[in-house]
């Protein structure tokens, strides 16, 4: 398991000091397999599942939380932001006895795992970008609003953030699918198993790459 933590200070105004906290934890699910077909069956059995029960190669769980209170000023109620946190967990496959395969399969596996990881990190970057956008909006001066009205404003900002993330995630998935099926080296030994049609599927709060 590997943990990477990045902390940055941004978006400071006269009303609040705002902090972005981001972290990602990388985990793996391990299995042994004698060949590619058995490997795929192991992934189906041990890999993460989407909310809809889809078998997946990898999964990114992302949670964005905002901690804040309000401050009353002459211009009206303002956000007093404490932190916006982007917490993610990435789950990837680990073929424990891959060294028993021939060199071509071993090299393909390294390439394929890199593809899976890069795909998940693109979604993680999207989450961070939209969280920063949310924070920026919250730090704008808000005029002539009561605190209950400002809370409604926050709910609108959060809805915009989640909608924007969903659209961008769908674009990432579509581009990744095109890359996967066009790249013969990336598809490698999976090509012969056309019955295991590989697809990308995005669920709320999760990003699985599935069969």
N, C-alpha and C positions, 0 to 999 in steps of 0.2 A: 504494500500500500504506500502510495506517495502523496504527500500533501504539499500544495503550493499556496502560499498566502501572499496577496498583494494588497497593500493599503495605500490610499492616496487621499490627500486633502484637496478639495476643490470647491468652487462655487461659494465663496464667502461674501456676505453682504452685511449691512449694518444691523440686520435683524437676527441673523443666525450664523452659526458655524456648522457647516455640513460636512459629514464624513461619509465617503464611500468605502465599504469593506467588501472585498471579494475573496473567495477561497474555492478551491477545487480539490477534491479527493479522488484519487485514481485507485480503483479496486479491480480485481480480476476474479473470474470463475474458472477453475482449473479442471482439466479432463485429460484422459489418455485416449488415443485412437490408433488403430493399425493402418488406416488409409483415409482418404479424403471423405468417402461416403460415411464411414463411421464417425469421423470428426463432425460432419454436418448433423448427424443424428445426436451426437453428444451435445452440440450447441442447442439443438431443439429441446433436449431434455433439461439442460442445466443453465442455459442462457436466460437473461431477463425476459419478462413478459410485459407487453403493453397492457393498458387498461382493458383493451378489447380482447386480450388473450393471445395476441400475436407473438409468435416466437421471434426473437431478435438476436442479432449478432452482438450488439452493443447497446448501451442505454446511457443517456444523460438525464439525471434528475436535477432540476433547477428550482430554487426557491428564492424569491425576491421579497424581502421584508423591509418595512419602513417604520422607524421609531421617531415620533415627533410629538410636540405639544404646540400650544398656541400662545401668542403674545398679543395683547391689546395695545394698539398705538393710536395716535391721533388720526391716522389714515384708515383705521379699521383693524380687524383681526389679521394677524400675520402668522405664517408657519415658523415655528422654532424647531428646525430639523435636528435631530440627534444623529441618526445614522440611516443609511440605506445599505442593505447587505445583499450581496448576490452569492448564494451558497450552492455549490454544485457537487454532484457525485457522478463520476464516470465509471461505467462498468464495461470491461473488455474481456474477450476470451483469452485463455492461456492454454495452449496445447503443450502439456507438460513433457511429453516424450516425442516432440517434433524431431529431435535429433536422430530418430530411427528412420526417418524418411530420407529419400534421396535429396541431393543438394538443390535440385531444381524446385522441389516442393518447399524446402526450408526457406529458400530465397523468396519464393512467392508469398509465403506466410508472413515474412517480415514486411514485405511491401503492403500486403493486405491489412495487417494490423495498423500500419502507419496511416493507411487510408481511413480506416475506421476512427482512429484517434483524431486525425486532422478534421474529419467531419464533425465529430462531437465538439471539438474546440471552436469551430466556426459558430456553432450554436451558443457556446459559452460566451464568445465575444459579442454576439448579438444581444444576449441578456445583459451584459455589462454596459453596452452602448445605450440600450433603452433605459436602464436604471439611471444612468448619468443624465439622460434627457429628462426623466421624471424629476430628479433632484434639481435640475436647472429651472424647470417650470415652478417648482415649489418655492424657489428662492427669488422668483420675480416679485416685485411689490404688488400687493393686492389692495385695491382701494374700495372703501365703503362697503366692506363685507363683514357680516357678523361671523362669529366662530362656527356656528352651525352651517352657515352658507359656505364658509371656507372648507369645511369638512366635505361638503358635497362637491366642491371644486376638486378636492383631492381624489375623490372617487372617480370623477371624470378623467383626471390625469392618469390614474391607474388603469382605467379601461382603455384609454388611448395607447398606453404603453403595451398592454397585453395584446391588443389588436395589431399594433405595429410589429411586435415580436412574431406573432403568428404568421403574418404575411411574409416577413423576411425569412422565417424558418421554412416556409413552404417553398420559397424560391431557392434556398440552399439545398433542400432535399431534391428538387427537380433537377438542379444543375449536377448534383452528385450522382443521380441516377443516370444521366446522360453520359457523364464521365465513366462510370462503372461499365456500362454496356458497350461503350466505344473502345475502351482500353483493353485489348486482348491480354496484355501482360498482367493487368490488374485482375481480370476475371480468371486467368490461369486455369487451374484444374476444375473450377466451378462450371466452366462452359459446358462440359459434357453432361452435367446434371440439370438440364433445362427444365425438368419437372419440378425442381426446387426453385421456381421463379423467384428471383431476389427483387425486393422492392423496398422503397423508403416510405416510412409512415410516421407522421408527426402527431403526437397526442398532447393534450394540455398538460404542461408541466413535465413532459417527457419527450425524449427524442430517440426513438428506436430505429435501428436499421434492421429490417426484418427479411425473412425469406419470402 
